[in-house]
């Protein structure tokens, strides 16, 4: 009986957490200028760039700040004062999709549902399973463009 109650309580908590994540992502979708992609990505331009846009196979240079939906920061290249460079198809799907919408010099807010972020596995003991994440990303450059 105790097992059944514990299991039922866990299922209720998981369902509530999932609903809250979906609800918060829906709130991000209502922000002025936000667009929602079929994947669930919520994209909002914070500053329009004027340069080129990357393709999925380009190597890009970005500054970023990652937060949970409650605003708690889990990572920031700004705090390290060190932008990062990576092949765009070598990161979470949310970034691959979202950064392709940007132009060099632009800044955007990406709200990433778990399915296109870290999903059920989470990441590095920092990002829990099934977390919806938000990133402010500034596209500084594209190698070769």
C-alpha positions as CSV (number, residue, x, y, z in Angstrom):
1,X,0.0,0.0,0.0
2,X,2.8,2.4,0.9
3,X,4.5,1.7,-2.5
4,X,1.2,2.5,-4.3
5,X,0.8,5.7,-2.4
6,X,4.4,6.7,-3.0
7,X,4.1,5.9,-6.7
8,X,0.8,7.8,-7.0
9,X,2.4,10.8,-5.3
10,X,5.4,10.7,-7.6
11,X,3.2,10.5,-10.7
12,X,1.2,13.5,-9.4
13,X,4.4,15.5,-8.8
14,X,5.8,14.6,-12.2
15,X,2.5,15.5,-13.9
16,X,2.4,18.8,-12.0
17,X,6.0,19.6,-12.9
18,X,5.4,18.8,-16.5
19,X,2.3,21.0,-16.6
20,X,4.2,23.9,-14.9
21,X,7.0,23.6,-17.5
22,X,4.5,23.6,-20.3
23,X,2.6,26.5,-18.7
24,X,5.8,28.6,-18.3
25,X,6.8,27.9,-21.9
26,X,3.4,29.0,-23.0
27,X,4.0,32.3,-21.0
28,X,7.2,32.8,-22.9
29,X,5.3,32.3,-26.2
30,X,3.1,35.2,-25.3
31,X,6.0,37.7,-24.9
32,X,5.9,40.5,-27.5
33,X,7.6,39.3,-30.7
34,X,7.9,35.7,-29.7
35,X,7.3,33.0,-32.3
36,X,6.8,29.3,-31.6
37,X,8.3,26.7,-33.9
38,X,6.8,23.3,-34.6
39,X,9.5,21.8,-32.4
40,X,8.3,23.8,-29.4
41,X,11.2,26.3,-29.5
42,X,10.0,29.8,-28.5
43,X,12.2,32.4,-30.2
44,X,12.2,36.1,-29.5
45,X,14.6,38.5,-31.0
46,X,16.1,41.0,-28.5
47,X,18.3,42.8,-30.9
48,X,18.3,42.3,-34.7
49,X,21.6,41.6,-36.3
50,X,22.8,42.8,-39.6
51,X,25.2,40.2,-40.7
52,X,24.9,36.7,-42.2
53,X,22.8,33.9,-40.7
54,X,24.5,30.6,-39.9
55,X,23.6,27.2,-41.3
56,X,23.4,24.1,-39.1
57,X,26.9,23.0,-40.2
58,X,28.6,26.4,-39.6
59,X,30.9,27.0,-36.6
60,X,29.7,29.9,-34.6
61,X,30.9,32.2,-31.9
62,X,28.4,33.3,-29.2
63,X,28.0,34.8,-25.8
64,X,25.1,33.3,-23.8
65,X,23.4,33.1,-20.5
66,X,21.4,30.0,-19.5
67,X,18.6,30.1,-16.9
68,X,15.9,27.9,-15.6
69,X,12.3,29.2,-15.9
70,X,12.5,30.6,-12.4
71,X,15.4,32.9,-13.5
72,X,18.1,31.0,-11.7
73,X,21.3,31.1,-13.8
74,X,23.1,27.8,-14.4
75,X,25.7,29.0,-16.9
76,X,27.0,32.2,-18.5
77,X,29.9,32.9,-20.9
78,X,29.4,36.6,-20.0
79,X,30.5,35.8,-16.4
80,X,33.5,34.0,-17.7
81,X,34.2,36.9,-20.0
82,X,34.8,34.3,-22.7
83,X,32.5,33.6,-25.7
84,X,32.4,30.1,-27.0
85,X,32.9,28.6,-30.5
86,X,31.3,25.4,-31.6
87,X,29.8,23.7,-34.7
88,X,26.1,24.5,-34.6
89,X,25.1,21.0,-35.2
90,X,27.1,19.8,-32.2
91,X,24.9,21.3,-29.5
92,X,21.3,20.8,-28.3
93,X,18.6,21.0,-31.0
94,X,17.2,24.1,-29.5
95,X,20.4,26.0,-30.2
96,X,20.9,24.5,-33.7
97,X,17.4,25.6,-34.6
98,X,17.3,28.9,-32.8
99,X,20.7,30.3,-33.7
100,X,20.1,29.7,-37.4
101,X,17.3,32.3,-37.1
102,X,19.8,34.9,-36.0
103,X,22.1,37.2,-37.9
104,X,25.6,38.2,-36.7
105,X,25.3,41.0,-34.2
106,X,21.9,39.9,-33.0
107,X,20.7,38.8,-29.7
108,X,17.8,36.4,-29.0
109,X,16.0,34.6,-26.2
110,X,15.4,30.9,-26.8
111,X,13.0,29.0,-24.6
112,X,13.8,25.3,-25.0
113,X,11.4,22.6,-24.0
114,X,13.0,19.3,-22.8
115,X,12.5,17.5,-26.1
116,X,14.9,19.8,-27.8
117,X,17.2,20.5,-24.8
118,X,18.5,17.8,-22.5
119,X,15.4,15.7,-22.2
120,X,15.1,12.9,-19.7
121,X,18.8,12.7,-19.1
122,X,19.5,16.2,-17.8
123,X,23.1,17.4,-18.0
124,X,26.1,17.3,-15.7
125,X,24.2,17.2,-12.4
126,X,23.3,20.8,-13.0
127,X,20.3,20.6,-15.3
128,X,17.6,18.2,-14.1
129,X,15.7,15.8,-16.3
130,X,12.8,17.3,-18.3
131,X,13.8,20.9,-17.6
132,X,12.6,23.7,-19.9
133,X,15.5,26.1,-20.3
134,X,15.9,29.7,-21.4
135,X,19.0,31.1,-23.1
136,X,19.9,34.6,-24.1
137,X,22.2,34.2,-27.0
138,X,24.3,36.8,-28.8
139,X,25.7,35.7,-32.2
140,X,29.2,37.3,-32.5
141,X,30.4,35.6,-35.6
142,X,30.3,32.7,-38.1
143,X,33.6,31.2,-39.2
144,X,34.2,31.8,-42.8
145,X,31.4,34.4,-43.3
